[in-house]
């Protein structure tokens, strides 16, 4: 039995952050009922056709859920949703600011339907404050939270290529929801779980706030290097091919100089004695390393670094990642059902007792409307009124 078997989640969700939260819960066994607009459904359904005719974003975020199509502007559909909420453990919503209040699906309204429900909301900037009414999107939040100005090179900033704000907020919201369910099991009381994309991205800025508070330093854009560590990052080996390494301690530096690049004289150079010294003098150190690294293939450098127990690896093209030996060993690529048949997907990264959870199919829009409404005890006339 999967750990969340027996729990039901009603998800009024759209895009990526909310759907990732509920997908993580579905992977762990929760019955996630995804409420979608009739005719169009989740906005991600229309983004592309890259997954055998289905939208890649929708396939990525919505496996293992049941789709119920309800037009919440009508009273019959509204009454159905209320019955569904009353029979559920979690209500999740991540629509635009003001949506919950307009639709009477804010926390007080939902709690009147079930006192001990866990109410999970994902917002752009928080439910209150000067930015609470602003619409948010991953790119926009990457900018507002400063990620874009600290990503890229000196010449140009860059966005992080995957939607980190959505992924981070969805993951944190799932953790918060699990914590609220655990506490409810003890207290019998429901909780409100609130997560914003902005707050999560600020948490992810890591050590940069401390440099600002204590030194007044703005983050730089370091490209493939690191502001604190050197040597660190991808370097070019023979033929221009890249490999990665990270020297993170005095012992790493000693073994790197003696055993990896065989340049013991660097250990006697006072400029490179400490991590801060090497970072401050990277302009003198890295040209030396570039010349050394150009003399061998990347695989040779990785082998030497591994023998010295220094973190390292190859820099792979994506097609090489899809053929990665560890990917095959971990059995992470699996298949799920979908409206177009079995399709490949990346499975759950979470293994329990050494086993990854089995994954449910990607639902067609409204595929489970009749099934879910029948479970709620609705008769044929009531189902017809909302179908």
C-alpha positions, -999 to 999 in steps of 0.1 A, spaced: 0 0 0 13 34 -9 16 59 20 -12 83 9 -37 56 -1 -71 65 12 -65 103 11 -84 124 -15 -71 157 -29 -94 181 -48 -71 201 -71 -84 233 -87 -51 239 -104 -36 252 -136 -1 254 -152 28 238 -134 32 247 -97 -1 234 -84 -1 203 -107 34 194 -96 22 195 -60 -7 173 -66 13 149 -89 38 143 -61 9 134 -38 -6 112 -65 27 94 -70 26 86 -32 -9 71 -36 -34 100 -30 -66 100 -51 -61 133 -68 -93 146 -85 -83 174 -109 -112 198 -116 -109 213 -151 -128 236 -174 -150 218 -199 -138 221 -234 -103 235 -227 -91 221 -194 -57 229 -178 -39 256 -199 -10 232 -203 -31 209 -225 -28 234 -253 9 243 -251 23 218 -276 19 183 -291 53 170 -284 44 139 -264 29 117 -292 3 144 -298 -2 153 -262 12 184 -245 45 177 -229 38 199 -198 5 183 -192 20 148 -194 48 158 -171 26 172 -144 -6 152 -144 -1 115 -144 -20 95 -118 -49 119 -115 -86 117 -123 -100 145 -144 -134 159 -137 -148 185 -161 -170 211 -142 -182 245 -153 -180 262 -119 -200 292 -132 -232 270 -130 -250 262 -97 -253 224 -104 -215 221 -110 -209 243 -79 -230 219 -57 -211 189 -71 -178 205 -62 -190 212 -27 -200 176 -22 -166 166 -36 -147 189 -12 -168 176 18 -156 141 10 -119 151 6 -89 156 28 -70 183 9 -82 212 -13 -55 226 -35 -57 258 -56 -31 279 -75 -53 301 -97 -47 338 -102 -51 363 -73 -87 368 -64 -100 336 -80 -107 318 -47 -127 347 -33 -147 352 -65 -156 316 -67 -162 312 -29 -134 288 -27 -113 307 -2 -102 290 29 -132 300 52 -157 289 25 -140 256 19 -136 250 57 -174 254 61 -177 224 38 -153 203 58 -139 215 91 -107 194 91 -97 199 55 -61 209 46 -63 240 25 -32 244 3 -27 275 -18 2 284 -41 5 320 -50 30 342 -69 40 365 -41 19 356 -11 -18 361 -2 -13 396 13 11 425 7 18 450 -21 23 422 -48 -4 399 -36 -28 408 -65 -1 405 -92 -2 376 -116 30 355 -115 48 334 -140 81 315 -136 100 339 -158 86 369 -140 94 356 -106 129 346 -117 133 383 -124 116 397 -93 136 374 -70 169 383 -86 177 350 -102 181 364 -137 206 390 -126 228 364 -110 225 339 -138 245 340 -171 278 356 -178 293 391 -173 282 400 -208 245 390 -205 220 377 -179 200 346 -185 169 328 -172 173 294 -157 161 271 -185 137 249 -164 108 265 -145 125 265 -112 100 288 -95 71 265 -103 90 233 -95 102 247 -62 68 261 -51 51 228 -61 76 208 -41 74 229 -10 36 229 -12 36 191 -13 59 190 18 37 215 36 5 195 27 21 163 41 31 181 73 -5 194 77 -19 159 72 5 145 97 -4 171 123 -42 166 116 -38 130 124 -28 141 159 -49 172 165 -79 165 144 -77 200 130 -72 211 94 -46 237 84 -39 263 58 -7 257 38 5 287 19 35 288 -4 46 315 -29 69 312 -59 87 344 -47 94 331 -12 107 298 -25 131 315 -49 144 338 -21 151 307 0 169 292 -30 193 322 -32 212 305 -5 243 323 7 238 355 -14 216 372 12 243 368 38 269 385 15 244 413 12 236 416 49 272 413 61 293 428 32 268 448 11 278 426 -19 256 422 -50 258 387 -66 278 385 -97 272 365 -128 297 337 -129 287 317 -159 301 282 -155 323 292 -125 315 296 -88 319 328 -67 334 309 -37 353 279 -51 382 275 -75 389 253 -94 352 247 -100 331 241 -130 333 228 -165 368 229 -181 378 221 -217 399 190 -222 415 179 -255 394 187 -285 374 213 -266 352 187 -248 340 197 -213 343 179 -180 333 190 -145 353 192 -113 349 208 -79 378 214 -55 360 220 -22 386 216 6 423 220 14 427 182 10 410 183 -24 435 211 -34 465 191 -23 454 159 -41 444 179 -72 479 195 -75 499 163 -66 479 135 -81 456 149 -108 475 176 -126 509 168 -112 518 205 -106 532 204 -70 547 239 -73 511 253 -71 510 242 -35 539 266 -27 522 296 -43 508 318 -15 481 332 -39 465 298 -40 468 288 -3 432 292 6 398 289 -12 393 327 -10 428 332 -23 423 309 -53 389 326 -60 405 361 -58 433 350 -81 414 328 -105 426 350 -134 461 338 -128 453 302 -118 428 292 -145 450 299 -176 475 275 -160 448 249 -156 434 254 -191 468 246 -206 471 215 -185 436 202 -192 441 206 -230 466 178 -229 442 149 -221 408 136 -230 379 144 -205 375 108 -197 412 107 -186 407 137 -163 376 122 -148 394 90 -141 423 108 -124 399 130 -104 379 100 -92 410 82 -80 417 114 -60 381 114 -46 374 148 -60 338 154 -73 338 153 -111 319 141 -141 315 145 -179 293 173 -194 268 155 -215 245 164 -244 209 156 -236 208 126 -259 237 112 -240 218 118 -207 189 97 -221 214 69 -226 232 74 -192 242 41 -176 229 52 -142 196 62 -157 192 27 -170 203 11 -137 179 33 -116 150 22 -139 138 58 -137 123 58 -172 90 41 -172 57 41 -191 23 54 -182 -11 51 -199 -25 80 -217 -53 89 -242 -29 80 -270 -17 47 -254 15 39 -234 41 67 -234 75 70 -218 80 93 -188 105 100 -160 92 81 -130 91 92 -94 126 101 -79 113 88 -45 119 52 -37 103 36 -6 119 4 6 139 4 -26 108 5 -48 96 34 -69 58 38 -68 37 26 -97 23 55 -117 -12 61 -129 -21 72 -164 -24 107 -178 -61 115 -179 -81 128 -209 -101 159 -202 -132 149 -181 -124 112 -184 -134 105 -148 -164 129 -144 -190 102 -144 -169 78 -123 -162 104 -95 -198 118 -95 -212 83 -92 -189 76 -62 -203 108 -46 -238 93 -49 -252 114 -77 -279 100 -98 -281 100 -136 -301 132 -138 -277 151 -115 -247 138 -136 -264 148 -168 -270 183 -154 -233 190 -152 -220 169 -181 
